[in-house]
């Protein structure tokens, strides 16, 4: 029993909740880990103690006989009183029990799938729809601090209409995104939203399409202009068209005249802390995601891009030097069928292109001008059949004597079907530190990491 008592003291340190259960008079030593309740920790610690108790009892029964055999065996047992007959078996039992513990899985310690750190942060939870805001704590890269509407209430979109861009009807997506207060915006049912004019978002908003099938299509699309902390997740955005020369409301207290928009799926203009995750984007008039005019702290992750020419523009113009502050992470995306160029096309700033799957391009994958720093790590580049389009990179309208000083590097990339990446600049320049936002995984994992890129088919009561 002394051995059991000593073991109890040892394992009670695994979490203060166990001490509280055993002795409620103790003061709590520290707060529980985020998202973890006392019940889960108590169950885990109790489980560990149970298996240790079984092992110890087995040791005591066998040890009594062994100690009668010789004094040498007795002294050895005294020196190693915690020994068991088959420690590997006990360790295996404990490990299996932990892995099968639903309470433990809720804490996110064991992945349910892919090795994708964003998805493995929240998708294991069968009750994800009751814990939607957990997504805001799962960001990675330069946009990882984008909290969207995490600290606000939920807003349920019930009406797919967009009859009046100046005086939007309550229950519409436009009415939701212009509000001043933080909001986590969800949808009551499947819907197709055809916007008459740009959807101009206010700060601290999350658009969360999980659990339903939401298309923004065949009209104007999303504009993120001079705001901060926006998350756009789980939407199908396609067939966006140029709109404008009209009055549009951007907040409850302001509306104004909008000139012609280009027809981007998502346009980010002078904004920061933006996260675009798990969307399916295709077939728009201009870009699929464009970030310009001093925008920074952006993550573009887990999206599926298809059937488009100029996919992604990051940087306004070669002469607009405010974009030198831009930092963008492009991670875990699938660049798929029917794409031609700009995945992305960069200017001035710092760009971390990490663990993406490039299966299609017709001209090039990554391009740039105005001396951007591009850090390509752990991507899979599959070149097209065209023998003149094997190069991943393109320096746009710049002589080689100039671009040879730009810091572009490929590290751990998988180059297939004759694909090649032309590096330049210093091999270990300090500028790469500003173009590094997370640890890259092996390119051999890209297939599984990006297998669920795009809008997810989530249903309530099951893993997303």
N, C-alpha and C positions, 0 to 999 in steps of 0.2 A: 504493500500500500504506500510505503514511502516513495517507491519508484513512480507510482501513479501520481502522487502529490507533486513530486518534482517535475514530472512531465506536464502536469496541469499548469504549474507556474511558468514553464517554458512556453507553452502554446498559448497561454492567456495573453501574451504580448502581441499576438497577431492582430488584435483590435481591441480598443477599450470597451466596446459593447459587451464583449464576453465577460470582462471584469464586472461590468454593471449588472449583468444577469446573475453572476455568482454572488456579488456583494453590492446591493443597491446603495449602500452608504458611501461608496467611493465617488469622488468627483470625476466628471468626464474629462479625460486627459486632452482630447482635441476633437475637432469636428470630424464627422464622417467624410469620406471621399465624395466628390461631386457625383450625383445621380445614384449613390449607394445608400440604402436604408439600413437600419440596425438589424432588421430581420434577416437580410441576406448575409450579413457578416456573422451574425450569431449562428445561423444555420451552417455556414461553412466551417467555422471554428468548432462547432459541436461535432460535425462530421469528422474532422481531423482527429479530435479527441477520442471519438468512438473507435476508430481504427487503431489508434495508438493503444487504447485500453485493451482491445482484443489481442494485439501483439504482445503487450506486456504480460497479460494473463497467461498466454501460451508460453512465454519465456519463463514465468515463475514456475509453471507446472514441470517443464522440462529441466529447469535449472536445479530443482531440489534433488533430482536423481543424479544429475551430473556432478553436483558438488560432493556426493558421497564417494565418487570414484577415485579422486586423488586430490592432494593438497595443491598441486600445480593448477589443476582445473579450477579449484576454488579461488585461488588468487587471481586467475585470469578473469573469472566471472566478476570478481570484485572490481577489477580494473575497468571492465567493460559491462557495467550493469544494464546499459540500455540495449544490448545486443538482442537480436531476435534470430530465430532459426533461418528464416528466408527474407532478409531485408528487401530484396528486389521485388518479391511478391507483394509485400506490404506497401512498398512505394507505388507499385503498379495499381493496387486496389485504390489507394488514396487518389492517385492521378486520374483514374477512370471515374471515380465518384465526383471529383471536382468538375471534370469535363461534362458530365451528365447533369450537373446541378443547374437547374433553370435560373435560380437566383444568381448564381455566379455568372452565367452567360449574360444576364441583364446588365451586368457591370461592364461588359464589353472587353473582358480580359482575354476571351478566346474567340477568334474570328469564326464566323459562320460561313466563310467562303473564300474570298478572292485574293486577299492581301492588299486590296485597295484601302488605304487608311481612312478615306472619307466614308466609304460604304460600310466598312467594318465597324465604324464608330456608332452607327445607328440602325443599320438594316437587319441586324440579328433580332431586334425587338419585335415580337409578335404584336405588341401593343403600340407600335410606332405612331398610330393615328392619335393616341392619347398623349403622346410625348413628342409632338411635332417640333416643338421649339428646341429640342435637343440638337436638331440639325445645325443650328447656329453655333454650336460649340464644336463642330466637326470640320471646320474650315482648315485649309492648308495653304501654303504659299503666301504670296504678297498680299492677297486679299483675306487672309485668315481672320483678321479682326473685324470683318464685316458682320455685324450682328442683325442687320435687317430690322424686323419688327419684334425681336425677341422680348423686349421689355414692355410691349403693348398688348392690347386685347386682340382677340380673333375677329376677323371680318369675313362673313360668308357671302360670296358672290352668288346671287340667285337669278340674275337677269343677264343674258348674253348681249343685250342690246347696247347701242351707242348712238342714240337718236340726236343728242344735243351735246357737243363737246364743250360748250360754254356752261351749261347748267345740267350736269349729268344727273341721272336719276339714281336715288339711293338703291343699293343692291347691285349696281353695275360695277365692273372692274374699274372704269374710269373714276367713279365716285370714290372708290376705295383708295386708289393710289395717290390722289391729290390731297388727302387729309394731312393735317399738320402733325397729329399724334402718331406715335409708332403703332403699326398694325401688322399682324400676321394674317395674310389674305389667303383664304381657301375657297373652294368651289363646292356648291351643293350637289351638282350633278355634271355629267358630261356636257360639253357645250362647244360650239364654234363661235368665236367672237370676231366679227368683221368691223374693224375700227374705221370711223370716218376720217379721223385726223390722228396725228401722233398721240400715243399714250404717254403723257408727260408725268413722270414719277416724282413724288416728294421724298424727302429723306426718311430713313428708318422704316423701310417697308420690305416685307418679304412677300413675294408671290409664290405660293406653294401649290402646285398642281397634282400632288400625290393623291392617289386614291380615285381619281377621275381622269377622263380623257379630254383635255382642254387644248383647243387649237386657236391660235391667233393667226388669221389667214385672210388673204384676198382683199386686204385693205392696208391701212397704215399699221405700224408696229410700235416698238417700245423705244422711248427716248429717256435717257438718264442724264440730266443736264444740271450742272452746278448744284449737285446734292451729294450726300454721303450716306453710307451704310444701307446698301440695297442688296438683297438676295433675290435672284430669279431662278426658280427651280421647277423642273417637271413639266415644262410646256412644249407643245409642238408649235413652232413658229415658221411659217412658210408663205410663199407667194405674196410677199410684202410689196407694196406699190408706192411710188412717190405721191405725196399729198401736200397740202399747204395752201398758202394764200387764203388763210381763214383765221378766225378767232378761236383760241383754244385755252381752256382753263388749266392752270398748273398748281393752284392751291385754293383753299376756300375763299381767300381774299384777293386773288389775282388771276386775271386772264389777259391775254394779249394777242397781237397779230403774229402769226407764224408764216414765214416765207416757205418756199417749196422745200420739202424734205427729200432726201435721196432715195428712200425706200430700203433702209437697212432693217434687218431683223431686230438688232439691239444696237443702238447708238449711244455711246458713253462720251459725254462732252464736259470737260472741266470738272470731273467728279472723282471721288476717292472712296476707298473701302467698298469695293463692288465685287460680288461673287456670282458668277453665272455657272450653274451646275446642273447636269442631267437634263439638258434640253435637246430636242431634235430640231435642227435648223436646216432649211433648204430653200432653193429657188426664189431668191429675192432680187429686187431690181438693182441693188447696189451691193453692200457688204452683208455678211451674216453677223459678225460682231466687229464694230469699229470703235476704237478708243482714241480720242484726240484732245487737243487743246489743254494740255497740262493734266490730264487724268493720270491717276497712279493708284497703287495699292489695289491691284486687280488680280483675281484668280478666275481663269476660264477652265473648267474641269468637267470631265465625265460627259461631255456633249458629243452628239453624233452629227457630223456635217456631211451633206451630200448634195449633188446636183446643183452646182453653183460655180461661177467663174472666180470672182475676187472674194475669197472667203473671209479674210480678217486683215484689217488695216490698223496698225498701232503707231500713231504719230501723225500729226496734222500735215506738215510739209517740211521740206528740208530747211527752210528758213525760220521755222517756228521753234526757237530754242528753249521755250518753256518745257517742251517735251523731254528735255534732258533729265528731268526728275522722274520720268515714267518708269515704273517697275511692274512687270506683268508676269504672272506664272501661267503657263499653258500645260496642263497635266491631265493624263488619263483620258484624253479625247480620242475618238475614232474619226479619222479623215477618210471618208468612204467614197462611194461611187459618184462619178460625174463631176469631180472637182478638177479645177484647172491650175490655180495659182493662189498665192498669198495665204500660207498656212503657218505663220503669218507673214506679212510684209511690214518691216519695222523701221522706225526712224529714231535716232538720237538716244533712246533710253536703254534699259536693262531688261533682258528677256530670258526667262528660264523656261526652256522647252523640254519637258521631262516625261518619260514613260508614255508617250503617245503612240498610236498605231496609224501609220500612214500607208494605206493600201492603194490609193489612187491619186495621181496628179498627171496633168498633161503637159505643163510647162516646167514648173518647179514646185518645191514644197515651201522652203523658207527663203525669203528675200529681204533686202534692206538697202537703205541709203542713209547718208548723214551720220555715219560712224556709230551705229548701235552696237551694244555688246550682246552677243547671242551665245547662250550656254546650252548646248544640246546634249542631254544625258539620257541614256537608257531608252531611246526611242527605237521603233522598228520601222525602217524605211524600205518599202517594196517598190522598186522602180517600174515604170511602165514598159511596155514592149518597145516603144519607139526608141531607137538607139541614140537619138539626138536629145532625149529628155531624161537621161539617167542621173544628171546632177541634182542633188537635193537643194543646193544653194544657188542664189542669184544675187549678184551685186547690181543694183539698178542704176543705169546711166552713170557709171563711175569708172574711170580708168584704173587699171590694175595697180599702177604706181601709187594710187591713193588708198584703195581698199586693202592693200596688203598690210596696212597698219591697224585695221579694225580688228577688234577682239572677237573672233568667232571660233568656237571650238566644238568638236564632237568627242564625247567621252562615253564609252560603253555602248554606243549605238550599234544596232544590228542592221547592216546594209545588204539588201537582197536584190537579186536579179540585175546585178551590175550597178546598183545605186552607189554613188560616191558623194562625199561631203568635202568641200574645199575649205580647209581651215585657214585662218590668217591671224596676224597679231602675235602678241606675247603668249607663250604657252602657259605661264602661271601669273598672269597679270592680276594686280589687286582689283581691277574692275570686275573680275569674275565673282568676287565676294558680293558685289552689289547685284549680280545676276544669278545668285544662288538663294533658293528659298525653302528647299526641303531636300532630304536625302533621296537620291534616285535609287530605284530598285533595278535588279538585273533586267536587261532587255528580254531575256527568256521568259519573263513573267508578264510581258505586255499583253499577250493574248488573254490571259485570265483577268488582268487588272481592268482591261477595257471591254470585256465581253458584255457588260451591261450598260455601255455608254448610250446616252440619249434618254428620253423620257421613259421612266419605269412604269411597268404595269403593276401597280400596287393595289391590293385589295385588303379591306379591313379584316382583322383577325388572323392574318398570316404574314410571314416575313415579306418585306417589300422587294 
